[in-house]
Amino acid sequence: MQSTSTLKRHAQLVDRMANSLGVDLEQKIMEGQMTFDTLGDVVLACTGCVNPETCEKWLQQNKTATATPDFCRNTDGHLEKLP
């Protein structure tokens, strides 16, 4: 089981990644385009990343993006499939 601090850190990374893609996760959930379970799966996939510092640096350098970086555990995942 992941620690609370690990889950929080990766939840923030997922939110920042979604924002860089122009995706408002809260809005997508309210519109029924994403479920809480799916969001949980995305965060859990992120927790498997062995180098979240690389993601943090990428996010600092890429305020807007059209796709997640190649090293992202959610590449070709749920974030990019959202309308």
PLY file of the C-alpha trace (Angstrom):
ply
format ascii 1.0
element vertex 83
property float x
property float y
property float z
element edge 82
property int vertex1
property int vertex2
end_header
0.00 0.00 0.00
1.23 3.48 -0.89
1.90 6.05 1.81
-0.38 9.07 2.03
2.46 11.41 1.10
3.26 9.32 -2.00
-0.37 9.32 -3.10
-0.67 13.07 -2.55
2.52 13.77 -4.48
1.44 11.70 -7.45
-2.12 13.03 -7.36
-0.60 16.51 -7.67
1.60 15.37 -10.54
-1.40 13.87 -12.34
-3.36 17.10 -11.85
-0.46 19.20 -13.12
0.00 16.88 -16.11
-3.72 17.11 -16.91
-3.55 20.90 -16.65
-0.61 20.98 -19.06
-2.77 19.00 -21.49
-5.64 21.44 -21.01
-7.74 18.90 -19.10
-9.73 19.94 -16.03
-10.10 16.64 -14.17
-12.79 17.93 -11.79
-14.86 19.17 -14.72
-14.44 15.86 -16.58
-15.70 13.96 -13.53
-18.67 16.32 -13.09
-19.53 15.91 -16.79
-19.35 12.12 -16.50
-16.44 11.87 -18.95
-14.20 10.36 -16.27
-14.95 8.33 -13.15
-13.29 8.52 -9.76
-12.14 4.93 -10.29
-10.42 5.89 -13.54
-8.75 8.85 -11.86
-7.61 6.54 -9.08
-6.13 4.18 -11.66
-4.24 7.06 -13.27
-2.82 8.16 -9.90
-1.86 4.58 -9.00
-0.08 4.17 -12.34
1.80 7.38 -11.58
2.92 6.05 -8.19
4.80 3.33 -10.06
7.11 5.96 -11.54
10.66 5.49 -10.29
11.71 9.07 -10.97
8.95 11.62 -10.26
11.61 14.36 -10.14
11.95 14.02 -13.92
8.21 14.59 -14.25
8.36 17.64 -11.99
11.15 19.14 -14.12
9.25 18.35 -17.32
6.13 20.01 -15.95
8.11 23.13 -15.01
9.39 23.36 -18.58
6.11 22.42 -20.32
3.23 24.53 -19.02
1.21 23.44 -22.06
1.53 20.17 -23.96
-0.30 18.07 -26.52
0.79 14.74 -25.04
2.36 13.26 -21.96
6.13 12.70 -22.18
7.40 9.29 -23.31
8.57 8.37 -19.81
5.11 8.93 -18.27
3.40 5.79 -16.98
0.13 7.27 -18.26
1.33 7.79 -21.84
-1.46 6.61 -24.12
-3.56 6.51 -20.99
-6.75 8.08 -19.79
-5.51 11.67 -19.69
-4.85 11.85 -23.42
-8.13 10.16 -24.31
-10.28 12.78 -22.61
-12.07 15.12 -25.01
0 1
1 2
2 3
3 4
4 5
5 6
6 7
7 8
8 9
9 10
10 11
11 12
12 13
13 14
14 15
15 16
16 17
17 18
18 19
19 20
20 21
21 22
22 23
23 24
24 25
25 26
26 27
27 28
28 29
29 30
30 31
31 32
32 33
33 34
34 35
35 36
36 37
37 38
38 39
39 40
40 41
41 42
42 43
43 44
44 45
45 46
46 47
47 48
48 49
49 50
50 51
51 52
52 53
53 54
54 55
55 56
56 57
57 58
58 59
59 60
60 61
61 62
62 63
63 64
64 65
65 66
66 67
67 68
68 69
69 70
70 71
71 72
72 73
73 74
74 75
75 76
76 77
77 78
78 79
79 80
80 81
81 82
